[in-house]
Amino acid sequence: MRREGACHCGGVRIAVEMPSDPRPHYCNCSMCAMKGSLAIDVPIAALTVLEGSELLACYSFNTNVAQHWFCRSCGIHLFQRLRSDPGKYGVNAVCFDGFGRYDFDALCVHDGRDAHPKDTGLPTRIAGVMRYERLTK
């Protein structure tokens, strides 16, 4: 299913062919923990930059495999090339129409800090679950 979304200022617009059963998740690595992105993993070919490619900036560090793309105008992170699978992007779900961080009661947290698949050679390990409890309806 195709979803469109944008950064906060609307300068960068993207479209993604979402998986039929998207599984948004967090990661506890140093970068993801600080930026707070809610990722949905998709193949590289599933993402299209519709507008504002000139506003995109990339940050990369350490092994320089992961590439974190954000809007240089408003600073919002839109997607990243995954270090764990360079053939995929982790798209920031909250940038897409119809997805909200608080629409999910529980979200898995991948353990990128202590057990990153590229460091251990093992499959992704779940570090925990983030829960959201609504106080009002």
C-alpha positions in Angstrom: 0.0 0.0 0.0 1.4 3.4 -1.0 1.7 6.0 1.7 2.9 9.6 1.4 4.4 11.7 4.1 6.6 14.7 4.8 9.0 16.3 7.2 7.6 18.9 9.7 8.0 21.9 7.4 6.6 20.0 4.4 9.7 20.8 2.3 10.6 17.1 1.7 7.8 14.8 0.6 8.3 11.1 0.2 6.2 8.1 -0.9 6.7 4.5 0.2 5.2 1.2 -0.8 4.5 0.0 2.7 4.4 -3.7 3.5 0.9 -5.2 3.9 1.6 -5.7 7.6 3.9 -2.8 8.6 5.7 -3.4 11.9 6.9 -0.2 13.3 9.7 -0.5 15.9 12.2 1.5 17.9 15.9 0.8 18.2 18.1 1.5 21.2 21.4 2.2 19.4 23.0 5.6 20.2 21.6 7.3 17.1 18.1 6.0 17.1 17.6 6.5 20.8 18.5 10.1 20.5 16.4 10.9 17.4 13.4 8.8 18.6 12.5 7.6 15.1 9.7 5.0 14.8 11.0 2.8 12.0 9.3 0.6 9.4 11.8 -1.3 7.3 11.2 -1.3 3.5 13.3 -2.2 0.5 15.3 0.6 -1.0 13.3 0.6 -4.2 10.0 1.1 -2.2 10.9 4.7 -1.3 10.6 7.7 -3.6 11.5 11.3 -2.8 8.6 13.3 -4.4 9.7 16.8 -3.5 12.6 18.6 -1.8 15.5 16.3 -2.5 17.7 19.5 -2.4 16.7 19.9 1.3 17.8 16.4 2.3 21.1 16.1 4.3 22.8 12.9 5.3 24.5 12.0 8.6 26.7 8.9 8.8 29.2 7.8 11.4 31.4 4.9 12.7 31.2 2.3 9.9 29.5 4.8 7.5 27.0 2.1 6.3 23.9 3.6 7.9 22.9 6.8 6.3 20.5 9.0 8.2 18.5 11.4 6.0 16.9 14.4 7.4 15.4 17.8 6.2 18.1 20.5 6.6 15.3 23.1 7.0 13.3 21.6 9.9 15.7 18.8 11.1 13.1 16.0 11.0 14.6 12.5 10.2 12.7 10.9 7.3 14.6 7.7 6.6 17.9 5.8 7.0 19.8 3.1 5.1 20.0 0.3 7.6 23.4 -0.9 8.8 21.8 -4.3 9.6 20.5 -4.6 6.0 21.9 -2.0 3.6 19.3 -3.1 1.0 16.6 -1.5 3.1 15.5 1.8 4.5 14.0 2.4 7.9 11.4 5.0 7.2 10.2 7.2 10.0 6.5 6.1 10.4 5.4 9.2 12.1 6.2 11.2 8.9 3.4 9.4 7.1 -0.2 10.3 6.8 -2.2 7.8 8.9 0.6 6.8 11.3 1.0 8.3 14.8 3.4 7.4 17.5 0.5 7.1 20.0 -1.6 4.9 17.8 0.1 1.8 19.1 -0.3 0.3 22.5 3.1 -1.5 22.4 6.1 -1.3 20.1 9.2 -3.5 20.0 12.6 -2.1 20.7 15.4 -3.6 18.6 18.7 -4.1 20.5 21.1 -2.1 18.3 23.1 -1.0 21.3 24.2 -4.3 22.9 23.4 -6.8 20.2 23.4 -5.3 16.7 23.2 -8.0 14.1 26.3 -6.7 12.2 28.3 -6.9 15.5 27.1 -10.3 16.7 26.3 -12.1 13.5 22.9 -13.1 15.1 19.4 -12.1 14.1 17.9 -8.9 15.5 17.3 -9.2 19.2 14.4 -7.5 20.9 15.6 -5.5 23.9 12.1 -4.7 25.2 8.7 -3.2 24.5 7.6 0.4 24.8 4.1 0.8 26.0 1.7 3.7 25.7 -1.3 3.8 28.1 -4.1 6.2 27.2 -5.4 8.1 30.1 -8.4 9.7 28.3 -10.6 8.6 25.4 
